[in-house]
Amino acid sequence: MRTRNPFVPAAIVAALTIGSLAACSSDGNSNYVTPQTPGASSSSTPAAGSSDEATSEELPSDFPKDDVPLVDGTVVVARGDKDNGWSVTVQPKGKDGFAEAKSKLEAKGFTAQPDATDSKAVYTNDKYTVAVGTPGVSVTYAVTANQ
């Protein structure tokens, strides 16, 4: 009577497993990041022409800069016009961006509406309505001209 060697089936399973894992390489898959790809670079040297500080986006030409004060920082979003309103998001220099935004609007004569919270408020004056909010650190303004 012939006996089976239990090592042979285990060796076949191991060989098949290794072969199937080898087929899962990154060849042909551009979404896979390997240590050799630029996306996985851990170099602390910035790329040529880049800087550590982001460049501010330009405000729309008709944004009421003199009437609606913004917090000090980097403008990351700036869209809109007088007819449709403006949307501006600023990454403030400090950690108190929302408090700074409220303070600047009040100093400019804006009045807060009664439903203000710790993260959103609506301010009005004779010319503009400004909804200001913070989803985190950044401060977002929605500005509309009063008709």
C-alpha positions in Angstrom: 0.0 0.0 0.0 1.3 3.4 -0.9 1.2 6.3 1.6 1.0 9.9 0.7 3.6 12.4 1.8 1.7 15.3 3.6 4.5 17.6 2.6 3.7 17.5 -1.2 0.2 19.1 -1.0 1.5 21.8 1.4 4.3 22.6 -1.0 1.9 22.9 -3.9 -0.4 25.2 -1.9 2.6 27.3 -0.9 3.9 27.5 -4.5 0.5 28.6 -5.8 0.1 31.2 -3.1 3.5 32.7 -3.8 2.7 32.7 -7.5 -0.6 34.4 -7.1 0.9 37.0 -4.8 3.6 37.7 -7.3 0.8 38.4 -9.8 -0.4 41.2 -7.5 2.6 43.4 -8.4 2.2 47.1 -9.4 2.9 46.4 -13.1 0.2 48.0 -15.2 -1.5 49.7 -12.2 -0.7 53.4 -12.1 -2.6 53.9 -8.8 -0.2 51.7 -6.9 2.5 53.6 -5.1 5.8 51.8 -4.6 8.8 53.1 -2.7 10.5 54.0 -6.0 7.7 56.2 -7.3 7.9 60.0 -6.7 4.6 59.9 -4.8 6.3 58.1 -2.0 9.3 60.3 -1.7 10.1 61.2 1.9 12.7 63.9 1.0 12.4 67.0 3.1 13.8 69.1 0.4 11.1 71.1 -1.4 10.8 70.8 -5.2 12.4 73.4 -7.3 10.2 76.5 -7.6 8.0 75.5 -4.6 7.8 77.2 -1.3 6.7 76.3 2.2 4.0 79.0 2.2 1.0 78.7 -0.1 0.3 81.6 -2.4 -2.9 83.6 -1.8 -5.5 83.5 -4.5 -6.6 86.8 -5.9 -9.9 88.3 -4.8 -12.4 89.0 -7.6 -11.8 92.5 -9.0 -15.2 93.8 -7.7 -14.9 92.3 -4.2 -15.6 95.0 -1.6 -12.2 94.9 0.1 -12.7 98.3 1.8 -16.2 97.5 3.1 -15.8 93.8 4.1 -12.7 93.1 6.1 -11.1 89.6 5.9 -8.9 87.9 8.5 -5.2 88.0 7.9 -4.0 84.9 6.2 -3.9 83.0 2.9 -6.9 83.3 0.6 -7.5 79.7 -0.6 -10.8 80.3 -2.4 -12.1 83.5 -4.0 -15.1 83.4 -6.3 -18.1 85.4 -7.3 -19.2 88.8 -8.5 -21.5 91.7 -7.3 -24.6 90.2 -9.1 -24.3 86.7 -7.5 -22.3 87.4 -4.4 -18.8 86.3 -3.4 -17.4 83.3 -1.6 -14.0 83.6 0.0 -12.2 81.1 2.3 -9.1 82.2 4.2 -6.6 80.1 6.0 -5.8 82.4 8.9 -2.3 83.1 10.2 -3.4 82.4 13.8 -5.7 80.0 15.5 -8.4 82.5 16.4 -9.6 83.1 12.8 -13.3 83.1 13.5 -13.0 85.4 16.5 -10.8 87.7 14.4 -13.4 87.7 11.6 -16.2 88.7 14.0 -14.2 91.4 15.6 -13.2 92.9 12.3 -16.7 92.9 11.0 -18.1 94.5 14.2 -15.3 97.1 14.1 -16.4 98.0 10.5 -20.0 98.6 11.7 -21.6 95.3 10.9 -24.3 94.0 13.3 -24.5 90.3 14.2 -27.9 88.6 13.7 -29.2 86.9 16.9 -28.7 83.3 15.8 -24.9 83.4 15.9 -23.0 80.4 17.2 -19.4 79.6 18.0 -18.7 78.6 14.4 -21.1 80.6 12.2 -22.7 84.1 12.2 -24.5 86.5 9.9 -23.5 90.1 9.9 -25.3 93.0 8.1 -24.8 96.7 7.4 -26.5 99.1 5.0 -24.5 97.7 2.0 -23.7 94.0 2.6 -24.8 90.8 4.3 -21.9 88.6 5.4 -22.3 85.0 6.5 -19.1 83.9 8.1 -18.3 80.4 9.4 -15.5 78.1 10.2 -15.6 74.4 9.4 -12.4 74.0 11.4 -9.4 76.4 11.2 -10.3 78.2 7.9 -12.8 81.0 7.8 -15.4 81.1 5.0 -17.3 84.3 4.0 -20.4 84.4 1.8 -20.9 88.1 0.9 -24.0 89.5 -0.8 -24.8 93.1 -1.7 -28.0 94.3 -0.2 -30.5 95.5 -2.8 
